[in-house]
Amino acid sequence: SQKIEQNSEALNIQEGKTATLTCNYTNYSPAYLQWYRQDPGRGPVFLLLIRENEKEKRKERLKVTFDTTLKQSLFHITASQPADSATYLCALGTAGNTGKLIFGQGTTLQVKP
Amino acid sequence: NAGVMQNPRHLVRRRGQEARLRCSPMKGHSHVYWYRQLPEEGLKFMVYLQKENIIDESGMPKERFSAEFPKEGPSILRIQQVVRGDSAAYFCASSLGQGAFNEKLFFGSGTQLSVL
């Protein structure tokens, strides 16, 4: 069956360290993958999009990798700050299903000062 | 330059009542999506609409749920005869294009529906 998994346990790291979040999927062939940030009581906010033919994308302190062989995306936040504390969601988009994203359940990141 | 506006933020209904959730997309956006988020679960796609058209309603329950995006006014998600299992956060999102490939979704802050 189709499945998309993110670490369900919260990730606690020290300020200044690199946070690495994982998104694994099975039985999907995504055309692209997106990462969103969600704060309590708020809607998700788009961060990055990476296509199936791209290996890596960067934006400021954020880096996303996409390995279609391993069926995995890694999301990195370098020089993490307490303000980065939030839940991070990965979402798959498949060709032909325009706008219909399949979301993981999210990983909560806590950055301690 | 308002973002996606949803109202109400919180809605309390008794079992059997109707719930109407409203969503105004970002200015210039003509594509609207509704998602539902249950506690401890990921966002689940419900429906994708363009002005006056339902494009994809594959994620919406066949009964009691309906959605519209009229030519004028906000998009409406309507839940008739609500049951406790309908309690969830309902998020609306909009995009400039079709949401594929290079299109990101802009989400509203959601409506938290509580069914007593």
Chai-1 contact restraints between the chains, C-beta under 6 A:
chainA,res_idxA,chainB,res_idxB,connection_type,confidence,min_distance_angstrom,max_distance_angstrom,comment,restraint_id
A,Y32,B,F101,contact,1.0,0.0,6.0,A-B,restraint_1
A,R42,B,S109,contact,1.0,0.0,6.0,A-B,restraint_2
A,G43,B,F91,contact,1.0,0.0,6.0,A-B,restraint_3
A,G43,B,F107,contact,1.0,0.0,6.0,A-B,restraint_4
A,G43,B,G108,contact,1.0,0.0,6.0,A-B,restraint_5
A,G43,B,S109,contact,1.0,0.0,6.0,A-B,restraint_6
A,G43,B,G110,contact,1.0,0.0,6.0,A-B,restraint_7
A,P44,B,F107,contact,1.0,0.0,6.0,A-B,restraint_8
A,F46,B,K104,contact,1.0,0.0,6.0,A-B,restraint_9
A,T98,B,Q98,contact,1.0,0.0,6.0,A-B,restraint_10
A,T98,B,G99,contact,1.0,0.0,6.0,A-B,restraint_11
A,T98,B,A100,contact,1.0,0.0,6.0,A-B,restraint_12
A,G99,B,Y33,contact,1.0,0.0,6.0,A-B,restraint_13
A,G99,B,Y48,contact,1.0,0.0,6.0,A-B,restraint_14
A,G99,B,G99,contact,1.0,0.0,6.0,A-B,restraint_15
A,K100,B,F45,contact,1.0,0.0,6.0,A-B,restraint_16
A,K100,B,D56,contact,1.0,0.0,6.0,A-B,restraint_17
A,F103,B,G42,contact,1.0,0.0,6.0,A-B,restraint_18
A,F103,B,L43,contact,1.0,0.0,6.0,A-B,restraint_19
A,G104,B,G42,contact,1.0,0.0,6.0,A-B,restraint_20
A,Q105,B,G42,contact,1.0,0.0,6.0,A-B,restraint_21
